[in-house]
């Protein structure tokens, strides 16, 4: 991935040499028409993460990257009200999940990345038509570890680091919301998750 892809214009991305790796938070229907209409079939990897942890991560991101100065509970209300940048977290997830029948899309869970990184690496490699030896997988596990990513200038966007805190790779833990969210807000998230995801087959554990 180009180190400045987060700030590039669409025309600049289109002019990148193939193969290109582009990350996005856009909903499915906002992708290029050729992809949405099943004309082009780029390999797509969708990472799923629990809504509560996404909210916490996003809160620290906007605090340090754009100077958001309201308190956490207020941000949670905005997140639950689906009034944050990129829109509803739940609608975004569902927009891709509804395309899970497509062979060019792979879903992986953030929680699985933390539990068994080597297995996830092998799954992604298989999806991309790549084969790696056990030694190569071991090296990739080391390179892709959370601590390694924190030190990687091609990934960590260190220009946003303030007082030693990086909003892009802050803690990388599962269930981090429990240390900052009050029980009432956790319950609101549980209700929201149930309303959107019950019966869809989506699970984050």
SULWOWO-V354189 format. One record per residue. N is the residue number from 1. RES is the residue in one letter. PHI is phi in radians with two decimals (* if undefined). NEAR is the number of other C-alpha atoms within 10 Angstrom. Layout:
BEGIN
((N | RES | PHI | NEAR) (N | RES | PHI | NEAR))
END
This chain:
BEGIN
((1 | X | * | 12) (2 | X | -1.08 | 13) (3 | X | -1.06 | 12) (4 | X | -1.95 | 10) (5 | X | -1.07 | 14) (6 | X | -1.13 | 12) (7 | X | -2.02 | 8) (8 | X | -1.44 | 11) (9 | X | -1.43 | 9) (10 | X | -1.00 | 9) (11 | X | -1.06 | 8) (12 | X | -1.17 | 10) (13 | X | -1.16 | 14) (14 | X | -1.08 | 10) (15 | X | -1.51 | 9) (16 | X | -1.15 | 11) (17 | X | -1.19 | 7) (18 | X | -1.47 | 7) (19 | X | -1.38 | 7) (20 | X | -1.95 | 12) (21 | X | -2.12 | 12) (22 | X | -2.20 | 11) (23 | X | -1.73 | 11) (24 | X | -2.61 | 9) (25 | X | -1.96 | 13) (26 | X | -1.21 | 13) (27 | X | -1.18 | 17) (28 | X | -0.92 | 19) (29 | X | -1.26 | 13) (30 | X | -1.76 | 10) (31 | X | -1.32 | 12) (32 | X | -0.92 | 10) (33 | X | -0.97 | 12) (34 | X | -1.11 | 10) (35 | X | -1.40 | 14) (36 | X | -1.04 | 14) (37 | X | -1.56 | 11) (38 | X | 1.12 | 10) (39 | X | -1.56 | 9) (40 | X | -1.91 | 12) (41 | X | -2.27 | 14) (42 | X | -1.19 | 11) (43 | X | -1.17 | 12) (44 | X | -2.25 | 17) (45 | X | -2.02 | 15) (46 | X | -1.82 | 18) (47 | X | -1.71 | 14) (48 | X | -1.72 | 18) (49 | X | -2.49 | 18) (50 | X | -0.98 | 18) (51 | X | -1.00 | 20) (52 | X | -1.09 | 24) (53 | X | -1.24 | 18) (54 | X | -1.08 | 16) (55 | X | -1.06 | 20) (56 | X | -1.09 | 20) (57 | X | -1.05 | 19) (58 | X | -1.15 | 18) (59 | X | -1.02 | 20) (60 | X | -1.18 | 19) (61 | X | -1.08 | 20) (62 | X | -1.28 | 16) (63 | X | -1.06 | 15) (64 | X | -1.64 | 18) (65 | X | -1.58 | 15) (66 | X | -2.19 | 9) (67 | X | 1.35 | 10) (68 | X | -1.02 | 13) (69 | X | -2.15 | 10) (70 | X | -1.57 | 10) (71 | X | -1.41 | 10) (72 | X | -1.12 | 16) (73 | X | -1.05 | 14) (74 | X | -1.16 | 10) (75 | X | -1.13 | 20) (76 | X | -1.05 | 22) (77 | X | -1.08 | 14) (78 | X | -1.15 | 14) (79 | X | -1.12 | 23) (80 | X | -1.13 | 20) (81 | X | -1.44 | 12) (82 | X | 1.06 | 15) (83 | X | -2.03 | 13) (84 | X | -1.85 | 15) (85 | X | -0.98 | 12) (86 | X | 1.34 | 12) (87 | X | 1.41 | 15) (88 | X | -1.18 | 17) (89 | X | -1.02 | 20) (90 | X | -1.19 | 16) (91 | X | -1.18 | 15) (92 | X | -1.09 | 16) (93 | X | -1.03 | 21) (94 | X | -1.13 | 18) (95 | X | -1.08 | 15) (96 | X | -1.51 | 15) (97 | X | -1.05 | 19) (98 | X | -1.16 | 11) (99 | X | -1.78 | 13) (100 | X | -1.12 | 14) (101 | X | -1.29 | 9) (102 | X | -1.27 | 12) (103 | X | -1.27 | 11) (104 | X | -1.62 | 15) (105 | X | -2.11 | 18) (106 | X | -2.07 | 17) (107 | X | -1.80 | 14) (108 | X | -2.26 | 17) (109 | X | -1.78 | 17) (110 | X | -0.98 | 20) (111 | X | -1.09 | 19) (112 | X | -1.23 | 18) (113 | X | -1.02 | 15) (114 | X | -1.33 | 15) (115 | X | -1.36 | 12) (116 | X | -2.64 | 11) (117 | X | -1.13 | 20) (118 | X | -1.10 | 20) (119 | X | -1.11 | 14) (120 | X | -1.15 | 18) (121 | X | -1.04 | 18) (122 | X | -1.14 | 17) (123 | X | -1.13 | 15) (124 | X | -1.16 | 17) (125 | X | -1.05 | 14) (126 | X | -1.08 | 12) (127 | X | -1.08 | 17) (128 | X | -1.57 | 14) (129 | X | 1.31 | 8) (130 | X | -1.96 | 10) (131 | X | -2.26 | 13) (132 | X | -2.22 | 13) (133 | X | -1.29 | 9) (134 | X | -1.04 | 11) (135 | X | -1.16 | 9) (136 | X | -1.16 | 11) (137 | X | -1.13 | 18) (138 | X | -1.07 | 15) (139 | X | -1.17 | 13) (140 | X | -1.14 | 15) (141 | X | -1.03 | 18) (142 | X | -1.19 | 15) (143 | X | -1.15 | 13) (144 | X | -1.65 | 16) (145 | X | -1.13 | 15) (146 | X | -1.03 | 17) (147 | X | -1.12 | 13) (148 | X | -1.15 | 13) (149 | X | -1.12 | 15) (150 | X | -1.09 | 19) (151 | X | -1.65 | 12) (152 | X | -1.47 | 14) (153 | X | -1.16 | 11) (154 | X | -1.42 | 13) (155 | X | -2.20 | 16) (156 | X | -1.42 | 19) (157 | X | 0.78 | 17) (158 | X | -1.08 | 18) (159 | X | -1.12 | 9) (160 | X | -1.66 | 16) (161 | X | -1.21 | 16) (162 | X | -2.42 | 11) (163 | X | 0.95 | 7) (164 | X | 1.39 | 9) (165 | X | -1.88 | 15) (166 | X | -1.89 | 20) (167 | X | -1.20 | 22) (168 | X | -1.53 | 21) (169 | X | -2.37 | 20) (170 | X | -1.52 | 16) (171 | X | -2.34 | 14) (172 | X | 1.11 | 16) (173 | X | -1.87 | 12) (174 | X | -1.60 | 17) (175 | X | 1.41 | 13) (176 | X | -1.11 | 15) (177 | X | -1.10 | 18) (178 | X | -1.14 | 13) (179 | X | -1.55 | 7) (180 | X | -2.31 | 11) (181 | X | -1.51 | 17) (182 | X | -1.37 | 11) (183 | X | -0.97 | 10) (184 | X | -1.13 | 9) (185 | X | -1.24 | 15) (186 | X | -1.02 | 16) (187 | X | -1.15 | 12) (188 | X | -1.10 | 15) (189 | X | -1.15 | 19) (190 | X | -1.05 | 13) (191 | X | -1.14 | 12) (192 | X | -1.09 | 16) (193 | X | -1.03 | 16) (194 | X | -1.12 | 12) (195 | X | -1.08 | 11) (196 | X | -1.56 | 14) (197 | X | -1.82 | 16) (198 | X | -1.05 | 11) (199 | X | 1.50 | 8) (200 | X | -1.58 | 11) (201 | X | 1.60 | 7) (202 | X | -1.33 | 14) (203 | X | -2.47 | 11) (204 | X | -1.92 | 12) (205 | X | -2.11 | 10))
END
